[in-house]
């Protein structure tokens, strides 16, 4: 992947987070994260996805993040054996005089992205894909068990973070074996001797200013630590099926997950219940709906103060 940094700077200079599609160099929003937005910018390269991260305040933060990203990628590929999407980090300057970092990855075919694929596959194929994702999860948590307390990697295993790497033609059956690829690599979660290496303040930058003390005190630790707990990672994965409008898959995925958990000797392998998944999803959906609403309020306050709001927000998230 080669991206012209000068052209990317030109894009950033004219970028309007409120209306990405209306700029001189238009962009289409492919997805949203808590600290990034995923953009397609055909005028730069239609074959790439650009994950825009505007939460840094200075060069030192960018340097630390870049080093952590590269360290985690090397661990995932070389030590864990996870198939992860290649990425290139490119830094430009934001309109507020602070650095903006882009993680640039190959754009994956829409039919291969798992949360979209589950709307076209047969019931048997859906379970095959779910089993393949569970195998990848097992690899990572086996690594964590081996290095417990010394070096552990966090994983957000939601279906929207995986694609089927070796499925080229949607008109053909799924490949055997299925090779999942993990592409949500822009939040490198790595603990050394029990200490999170990602600066938690980066998460707080996107939070409404009036909420930062509350989020820091009540929610931040939970958000960061849930991705190191096998039980919670799989619970979150299954609960997300409600958001994807596939509640019908929840019972069979719980059954398959519990068989998987019973066969492992990994920490946090207690069975998952339907009641637990429902409660988890209701709480998660409520929190993120409220959070998005408050972020929009914060965006309006920025505007009243005559300050540019750096983040791209979805108008509405279907849940």
MITORMAR-911132 format. One record per residue (C-alpha): residue in three letters; x, y, z. Coordinates in steps of 0.2 Angstrom, whole numbers, plus 5000, padded with zeros to 4 digits. Layout:
N
ALAXYZ/...
//
This chain:
319
UNK500050005000/UNK500750174995/UNK499750334999/UNK500250504994/UNK500450595011/UNK500250765002/UNK498650714994/UNK498050645011/UNK498450815019/UNK497450905006/UNK495950785010/UNK496150825029/UNK496251015025/UNK494551015017/UNK493750875027/UNK492150915036/UNK491650785049/UNK489850835049/UNK489750815030/UNK491150705024/UNK490350675007/UNK490150865002/UNK491950905002/UNK493050954987/UNK493750784989/UNK492250684995/UNK492250535006/UNK491050395011/UNK490850335028/UNK491050145029/UNK490950125048/UNK491050205065/UNK492150175080/UNK492250255097/UNK493950345092/UNK493850325073/UNK492850335057/UNK493150225043/UNK493150315026/UNK493150275008/UNK494050414998/UNK493950364979/UNK494950514974/UNK496450454984/UNK496250264981/UNK494650174979/UNK495350004985/UNK495850065002/UNK494950105018/UNK495550255029/UNK495250245047/UNK495350425053/UNK495950455071/UNK495950635077/UNK496150615096/UNK498050645098/UNK498650805106/UNK500550805101/UNK501850705092/UNK502350605108/UNK500650525109/UNK500750485090/UNK502450405093/UNK501850305107/UNK500250245099/UNK501250195083/UNK502550095093/UNK501150005102/UNK500149965086/UNK501649895078/UNK502049785093/UNK500349715094/UNK500249675075/UNK501949585076/UNK501249485091/UNK499649445083/UNK500449385067/UNK502049305073/UNK501649245091/UNK499749215091/UNK499649165072/UNK498049265069/UNK497749325051/UNK497649515053/UNK497349645039/UNK498849735034/UNK498949925039/UNK499950075036/UNK499950225047/UNK500050395039/UNK500150565049/UNK499450725044/UNK499050895053/UNK497250935058/UNK496451105056/UNK496651125075/UNK498551115074/UNK498550935081/UNK499050775073/UNK497850665064/UNK498350485061/UNK497550375047/UNK497650185048/UNK497550135030/UNK497049955025/UNK496449865010/UNK494549885007/UNK493849715010/UNK492449654998/UNK490749685007/UNK490149505005/UNK491649435015/UNK491349545030/UNK490549425043/UNK489149535050/UNK488549565032/UNK488849385026/UNK487649315040/UNK486249385030/UNK486549285015/UNK487249125021/UNK486348965025/UNK486048915043/UNK487448785042/UNK488648905034/UNK488249035048/UNK488748905061/UNK490348865051/UNK490849045051/UNK490449065069/UNK491548905073/UNK492948985063/UNK492949145073/UNK492949045089/UNK494448955084/UNK495349125081/UNK494749175098/UNK495449015106/UNK497149055098/UNK497349225106/UNK496749175123/UNK497849025123/UNK499249145120/UNK498649255134/UNK498549095146/UNK500349055142/UNK500849235146/UNK499649265159/UNK500049415170/UNK501549465159/UNK500949495142/UNK499149485136/UNK498149545121/UNK496449615121/UNK495149575107/UNK493549645102/UNK492849495093/UNK491249565086/UNK490649495069/UNK490949665061/UNK492749655064/UNK493049495054/UNK493049445036/UNK493149285027/UNK494849305018/UNK494749165006/UNK493049184999/UNK493249274983/UNK491549244974/UNK489949264984/UNK489049154971/UNK490149004976/UNK490048904993/UNK491148955007/UNK492948895007/UNK493448745017/UNK494348785028/UNK493648955031/UNK495049085035/UNK494449225045/UNK495449395044/UNK495349515059/UNK495449695053/UNK494949805069/UNK496749835073/UNK496650025076/UNK496350005095/UNK497949905101/UNK497549835118/UNK499049755126/UNK499449725145/UNK501149705152/UNK501249645169/UNK499449685171/UNK499649865165/UNK498649925150/UNK499949995137/UNK498650105127/UNK498450275135/UNK496650275141/UNK496550455139/UNK496450435121/UNK494750355123/UNK494150495134/UNK494650625121/UNK493050575111/UNK491950585126/UNK490850745129/UNK491950855140/UNK490550865153/UNK490550675154/UNK492450645155/UNK492550625175/UNK491050505175/UNK491650405161/UNK493450395168/UNK492850345185/UNK491350225181/UNK491650155164/UNK493450165157/UNK494150015167/UNK492649905162/UNK492849955143/UNK494649915143/UNK494649755153/UNK493149665145/UNK494249625130/UNK495449515140/UNK494049405147/UNK493649255136/UNK491849245143/UNK491449425141/UNK492249435123/UNK491149295117/UNK489549365127/UNK489849525118/UNK490049435101/UNK488449345103/UNK487449495110/UNK487949595095/UNK486849485085/UNK485349585091/UNK486149735084/UNK486349645067/UNK484549595067/UNK484949415069/UNK484149375086/UNK483649205079/UNK485549155079/UNK485749195098/UNK485149025105/UNK486148915093/UNK487749025095/UNK487549015114/UNK487448825112/UNK488948815101/UNK489948935112/UNK489648835127/UNK490248675119/UNK491748775114/UNK492048845132/UNK491748675140/UNK493148595129/UNK494448725134/UNK495448745150/UNK495648935147/UNK495249055161/UNK493449125161/UNK492648985152/UNK491048975162/UNK489448945152/UNK488549085144/UNK486649105147/UNK485249175136/UNK484749285151/UNK486549355152/UNK486649395134/UNK485049485134/UNK485449585149/UNK487249625142/UNK486449685125/UNK485149795134/UNK486349885145/UNK487649905131/UNK486349975119/UNK485650095131/UNK487350155136/UNK487950185118/UNK486250265113/UNK486450385127/UNK488250415124/UNK487950455105/UNK486550575110/UNK487750665122/UNK489150675110/UNK487950765098/UNK487650885112/UNK489450915114/UNK489650935095/UNK488351075096/UNK489251155110/UNK490851155100/UNK489951245086/UNK489151375098/UNK490951415104/UNK491551425086/UNK492751275088/UNK492851135075/UNK492250965081/UNK493450835075/UNK492450675076/UNK491250595063/UNK489650545072/UNK488350425065/UNK486550505064/UNK485850345071/UNK486350175074/UNK485150035071/UNK484949925086/
//
